[in-house]
């Protein structure tokens, strides 16, 4: 894949034609380390004194070194057993921030008439709050089981399945395109980890944001410095 740095920290595949934001009808975001600044599972683990152990698994999974994402997530969630919901609230209030340019990019997309999808291997505890803060249209993520105000170390199965992994992200993007009556080529997918590659692979424009090497290599656009709204340097805004 031939790519060129069109400005510092912004790399574009030279085969990608010039596009306008209005050419697209949907944008799909990963959450952890893409739309927001942290990996939520790692920060929750900090409350249990297990951040280093959990973060090592997260890093390996995001780099694509762990092939069974579902099992890696089950392992990490098991290590969260006993963490209180109060501690999770503290992570949300004190550690979680939107990444630079996130609100601006979502606003520009909505102004262009696009729908916004948040699809995450993370947890509804956080995705629901980000959805409400940014006015996101659709979400899919995992549910942490809680009993007596504490995490049990398990996740709750949902009507669509058990865990939102890379294949589920891809399926949700395609399902949302069908719901909207659009083609996948009219969708943008943004992510940073290996579990984002399946959805990025079916979208009309794939964008890596401060991503792992494998993801940067396969994306049509790589934002390696600056905010999410640098995408607007690639797609024209009417």
MOGI-V437662 format. One record per residue. N is the residue number from 1. RES is the residue in three letters. OMEGA is omega in radians with two decimals (999 if undefined). NEAR is the number of other C-alpha atoms within 10 Angstrom. D_CENTER is the distance of its C-alpha to the mean C-alpha in Angstrom with 1 decimal. Layout:
BEGIN
n = {N N}
res = {RES RES}
omega = {OMEGA OMEGA}
near = {NEAR NEAR}
d_center = {D_CENTER D_CENTER}
END
This chain:
BEGIN
n = {1 2 3 4 5 6 7 8 9 10 11 12 13 14 15 16 17 18 19 20 21 22 23 24 25 26 27 28 29 30 31 32 33 34 35 36 37 38 39 40 41 42 43 44 45 46 47 48 49 50 51 52 53 54 55 56 57 58 59 60 61 62 63 64 65 66 67 68 69 70 71 72 73 74 75 76 77 78 79 80 81 82 83 84 85 86 87 88 89 90 91 92 93 94 95 96 97 98 99 100 101 102 103 104 105 106 107 108 109 110 111 112 113 114 115 116 117 118 119 120 121 122 123 124 125 126 127 128 129 130 131 132 133 134 135 136 137 138 139 140 141 142 143 144 145 146 147 148 149 150 151 152 153 154 155 156 157 158 159 160 161 162 163 164 165 166 167 168 169 170 171 172 173 174 175 176 177 178 179 180 181 182 183 184 185 186 187 188 189 190 191 192 193 194 195 196 197 198 199 200 201 202 203 204 205 206 207 208 209 210 211 212 213 214 215 216 217 218 219 220 221 222 223 224 225 226 227 228 229 230 231 232 233 234 235 236 237 238}
res = {UNK UNK UNK UNK UNK UNK UNK UNK UNK UNK UNK UNK UNK UNK UNK UNK UNK UNK UNK UNK UNK UNK UNK UNK UNK UNK UNK UNK UNK UNK UNK UNK UNK UNK UNK UNK UNK UNK UNK UNK UNK UNK UNK UNK UNK UNK UNK UNK UNK UNK UNK UNK UNK UNK UNK UNK UNK UNK UNK UNK UNK UNK UNK UNK UNK UNK UNK UNK UNK UNK UNK UNK UNK UNK UNK UNK UNK UNK UNK UNK UNK UNK UNK UNK UNK UNK UNK UNK UNK UNK UNK UNK UNK UNK UNK UNK UNK UNK UNK UNK UNK UNK UNK UNK UNK UNK UNK UNK UNK UNK UNK UNK UNK UNK UNK UNK UNK UNK UNK UNK UNK UNK UNK UNK UNK UNK UNK UNK UNK UNK UNK UNK UNK UNK UNK UNK UNK UNK UNK UNK UNK UNK UNK UNK UNK UNK UNK UNK UNK UNK UNK UNK UNK UNK UNK UNK UNK UNK UNK UNK UNK UNK UNK UNK UNK UNK UNK UNK UNK UNK UNK UNK UNK UNK UNK UNK UNK UNK UNK UNK UNK UNK UNK UNK UNK UNK UNK UNK UNK UNK UNK UNK UNK UNK UNK UNK UNK UNK UNK UNK UNK UNK UNK UNK UNK UNK UNK UNK UNK UNK UNK UNK UNK UNK UNK UNK UNK UNK UNK UNK UNK UNK UNK UNK UNK UNK UNK UNK UNK UNK UNK UNK UNK UNK UNK UNK UNK UNK}
omega = {-3.14 -3.10 3.13 3.07 -3.05 2.96 -3.04 3.10 -3.14 -3.04 -3.10 3.03 -3.06 3.12 -3.11 3.14 3.08 -3.11 3.02 3.11 -3.13 3.06 -3.06 -3.12 -3.09 2.97 -3.13 3.14 2.75 -3.14 -2.98 -3.14 3.02 3.13 3.11 -2.95 -3.02 2.88 -2.99 -3.11 3.12 -3.10 3.04 -3.13 3.13 3.13 3.11 -3.12 -3.06 -3.05 -3.08 -3.12 -3.12 -3.11 3.11 3.10 3.12 -3.11 3.13 3.13 -3.11 3.11 -3.14 -3.12 3.06 -3.05 -3.12 -3.09 -3.10 -3.13 3.13 3.13 3.08 3.12 -3.12 -3.13 3.10 3.14 3.12 -3.09 3.10 3.09 -3.08 3.04 3.10 3.10 3.10 3.07 3.14 3.06 -3.12 -3.07 -2.92 -3.03 -3.05 3.05 2.97 3.05 3.14 3.08 -3.10 -3.11 -3.12 -3.14 3.10 3.14 3.14 3.13 -3.14 3.10 3.12 3.09 -3.12 2.95 -3.06 -3.14 3.03 -3.06 -2.87 2.94 3.09 -2.87 -3.12 3.11 -3.14 -3.10 3.13 3.14 3.10 3.07 -3.09 -3.12 -3.05 -3.11 -3.12 -3.02 -3.05 3.06 2.94 3.14 -3.00 -3.14 3.06 3.11 -3.12 3.03 3.11 3.05 -3.13 3.07 -3.13 -3.06 3.11 3.02 -3.09 3.05 -3.14 -3.09 -3.11 -3.11 -3.05 -3.04 3.09 3.09 -3.10 -3.14 3.11 3.06 3.11 -3.11 -3.14 3.09 -3.14 3.12 3.14 3.06 3.12 3.12 -3.10 -3.12 -3.13 3.08 3.10 3.12 3.10 -3.14 3.00 3.07 -3.11 3.11 -3.10 -3.02 -3.09 3.14 3.05 -3.06 3.12 3.13 3.11 -3.10 -3.14 -3.11 3.12 3.09 3.13 -3.04 3.06 -3.13 -3.12 -2.86 3.02 -3.05 -3.11 -3.11 3.10 -3.09 -3.04 -3.09 3.07 3.11 3.07 3.05 -3.05 3.03 -3.13 -3.01 3.12 -3.09 3.02 3.04 -3.11 3.01 -3.09 3.11 -3.10 3.06 -3.10 999}
near = {9 10 16 11 14 13 9 10 13 19 21 19 18 15 10 14 9 9 13 14 22 17 15 23 23 28 23 27 26 26 27 25 18 24 25 18 15 18 17 23 23 22 23 25 24 19 17 15 14 16 18 13 14 24 19 12 19 21 16 16 20 19 19 19 12 16 13 11 24 17 12 17 23 14 15 24 22 17 23 26 17 17 21 20 17 11 17 21 14 15 19 17 10 9 13 18 14 18 19 17 16 20 17 16 18 22 17 16 21 18 14 17 14 21 22 25 22 25 30 27 24 23 20 17 17 20 22 16 13 20 17 10 11 15 15 19 14 16 18 23 25 23 18 19 16 18 10 9 12 18 21 19 18 19 19 12 13 12 5 10 10 15 25 26 22 22 16 23 27 23 16 22 30 19 13 21 20 12 9 12 10 15 17 23 15 18 27 24 29 30 31 29 28 24 26 27 26 18 28 29 16 19 25 17 22 26 27 29 28 21 23 17 14 16 26 23 16 17 27 23 25 28 25 17 12 15 18 24 19 21 19 15 11 19 17 13 14 8}
d_center = {23.5 25.3 23.3 24.7 23.7 24.5 24.3 23.6 20.1 19.2 19.7 20.1 21.3 24.9 24.9 22.4 24.6 24.6 22.6 22.6 19.8 22.2 22.0 18.6 18.2 14.5 11.2 7.9 4.7 1.0 3.3 5.5 7.2 5.4 6.4 8.5 10.9 11.0 10.2 11.6 13.4 15.2 16.3 17.6 19.4 21.1 22.9 24.3 25.3 23.1 20.4 21.6 21.9 18.4 16.8 18.7 17.3 13.7 14.6 16.4 13.8 11.2 14.3 15.1 18.3 17.9 18.2 18.0 14.5 15.8 18.8 17.0 15.0 18.4 20.0 17.8 18.1 21.8 22.1 21.0 24.1 26.1 23.6 24.5 22.6 24.2 22.5 19.1 20.2 21.3 17.9 16.5 19.6 20.2 17.2 14.1 14.0 12.0 11.7 14.6 14.7 11.8 14.5 16.6 14.3 13.5 17.3 18.3 16.4 18.0 21.3 21.2 21.0 17.5 15.6 12.0 9.6 6.7 5.9 5.1 7.5 8.4 11.2 12.7 14.7 11.9 9.9 13.4 14.4 11.6 12.4 16.0 15.8 14.3 15.9 13.0 14.7 12.8 10.5 10.2 9.8 12.6 15.8 17.6 21.3 23.5 27.3 29.6 27.0 25.5 22.8 24.5 22.3 21.3 18.8 20.1 20.2 19.2 20.9 18.4 18.4 17.8 14.4 11.0 10.9 10.4 13.3 12.4 9.2 11.8 14.3 12.5 12.0 15.7 16.8 15.6 17.4 20.4 20.4 20.5 23.0 21.3 20.8 17.5 18.9 18.5 14.7 12.3 8.9 6.9 5.2 7.2 8.3 10.7 9.1 7.1 10.7 12.1 10.4 10.8 14.3 15.3 14.2 16.9 15.0 12.4 11.1 10.4 9.7 11.9 11.0 13.0 16.3 15.8 12.6 14.6 17.5 16.2 14.3 16.6 15.6 14.7 14.4 15.9 17.3 17.2 14.7 12.1 15.2 16.7 15.5 18.4 20.7 19.9 20.0 23.1 23.1 26.2}
END
